[in-house]
Amino acid sequence: MFERFTVQARAAVIRSQQEAKELGAPRVGTEHLLLAMLHPEAGLAYTVLGAVGVERERVRAEVRRLGAPRLLGDEDAAALREIGIDLDAVRARVEETFGAGALRAPEPERRRGFLRRKDTGHRWFTPRAKKVLELSLREAVHLGHRSIGSEHLLLGLVREEQGLAARILTDAGVTLDDLRTRVVTSLRDAA
C-alpha cells in the first residue's frame, strides 16, 4: 500500500514513528499521525488543520495528558484527590523532571548479549492507526485519486473517529464533519 503514498504522506508516516518515540510511546497511535500532520511538510493536511486552529504544541500537550498510562485506577485517584494529591499533577511533575514516559515500565528485552536490539526508532502501529492508513486508501479511491497524500491520511483519521486524535480534535472544538468538508473542498479547489 505504501507505494501509492506521496512523498508527503510517506514522510508523515515516518514522522509519526518519530513522534511516538519522542513521547515514549511503544506504538504509533492516531495521535502520533495527527502530530505528524501538524508539520508544514505535511502540505494540505497541515494547512487545513491550521485553518481550524489546531496547534501542534497544544495537541502534543493533550497527547501527553490523555495518552499517559494510568498507574492507578479511577477509584485510587479519587481517594488520593480527597487527601489533596492530584495524580495528573504528580505525573506531570515526574515527567518534567525525568522526561516523558519516566513512569512507564520498561519493555522486556527480547534478546540477550550481543544480539540485543538497539532502539531504532521503529514503532508498530496500533490497530486504530492501521485503520487510519486503510481508510486513507479508501478515501483516495472514493475521491478518484491515484495516490494517497497527507490530506487522505487526515480524511482517514477523521473517518476513523474513535482514536485519541479524534478525541483531541473534538475536545478542541473541531467538528470532524467540518474538517472533512474543508479537506475535500481544498482538494477540489486545488484541482
N, C-alpha and C positions, 0 to 999 in steps of 0.2 A: 504494500500500500504506500510506503514512503516514497516510492519512485514517482508518484503523482504529486507529491508535495513541492511547492515552490521553494526557492532558496529561503524566503522569509519564514515560511511555515516550518521548514526543517530547523532553521535557527531557533525558532520559538520552542520547538520540542526539545532541542539540546539545552536551551536556556532554562526550560522548566526543570530539567535534571539538576542544573547548577543551583537553581533557586531552592530545590528540595535539599540539596547537600548543605547549602549555606544556612538553612533553617534547621538543620539537624534531623530532617525527616528521613525515615528509612525507605519511603516510597514516594513516587511522584503522584500527587493528587490533583484534583481540578483546580485547587487554589494555586498550585505552582504553575499550571498552564496559564491561569489568569495573570499571575505576576509576570510571566514571560511575555504576555501580550501587552504589558504596560511599559515596554521599552520602545523607543522611537523606531528601531529597526523592524518592528512588527508591522509597520505600514498602516493599512486601513484599520485593522483592529485597534491599534494604538490611537489613531485619530478619532474613531467613534467613541472609544472609552473615555478619552479626554473630553470630548464634546458633551458627555453626560456627567462630567465632573468626577470621574473615578481617578484617584491619585494613587500612584504606586506605594508611597510610604504609608498611606492610610491602610491600604489593602495588606501590606506587609505586617503592620501592627495588628490588624484583625486576624491574620493567619496565625501570628504568634499567640494571640489571646484565645482564639477559638480552637485552634488546632493543637494546643498544648495537651499532652496526655494528663488524664486525671489520676492522681496518685491515690486519692481518697474518694469515696462515694459522696453523693449529694447529702446524705444524712450526716456524714462525718463533717462535711463543710459547714452545714447548718449548725451543728453542735459547736464547732470552733468559732463560728461567727458570733454565737451567743456569749462567748467569753472574750470577744474582741480580736479574734485572729481571722484575717482575711486571706484565704489560701491563694487567691489570684495575686494579691499584693506580695505575698511571700515568694511565690513562683517567679514573679516579675523581678523581684529584688535579687533572687538567686541567679537568674539568667543574666541580669545586668552585671552582676559581679563575676560570674564564672562562664558566661557565654550561653547562647541558645542551646537548648537540649541538655543542659547540665544535670537535670533531674531524671533524664531518660536512662533507662537501664541499658548497658552496653549490649550490642548484639553478640551472640556467641561466635567464637572463632570456628570456622568450618574445617580449617586445615591447621596443621602444626608444623613447626620447624621451618625449613627454607621454602616450603610450598605455601606458606601463609600468604593470603591475598592482601594486597595493599588496597586502600580505598581509592579507586579510580575515578570516583565521582558518578559512576553509572548507578542509576536507581531504576528499579522496576516500577511499572505504573500500577496504580490501584485499579480495581475493576471499573470504578466510575470514570477515571481518567482514560482508560481504554475505550470506554463507551463514548466519551467525547471525541476521541480520534475516529472511531467508527462513524459517529454521527456527522463529523465534518465531511467525510467522504459522501455520505448520503445527501448532505446539504449541497455539495458541489454538483453532484449528479442531478439533483432536483432543479438546480438553477441552470443546468445545461453547460456547466463549466468543465473543462478537461483536466484542470489541475486544482489542487487544494491549496489555498492561500491561508494566511493568518486570519482573514475575515471568515473563512469557513470553519476554522478552529473556534472562533468566537461564536459563530452560529451553532456549532455542535455543543459548546459549553452552555449556551442559552437553552438549547433544546433538551439537554440532559436534566437541567433544572433541579436536581436533588443534591448535588455536591456542595462542598464548603464554599466554592467560588460563587455559586448561585445565591447561597445564603448571605455571603458578604455583600454581593451586589444589591440584593433586595433590602438588606438591613441599611444600606447606604441610601435607600430611596430610589434605586434604579428599578424600573419596571422592565422585566425580561421581554415582554411583547414589544415595548417601545424600543428596546435595544435591538431586537431582531429587525424591526421595521427600519431603523436607522441604518443598519448594516446593508440590508437589501436595497434601500434607496441609494446609498452611497455607491454600491456596486453598479446599479443601473445608471446613475449619473456619470460614472467613470467610463461606461461603455460607449 
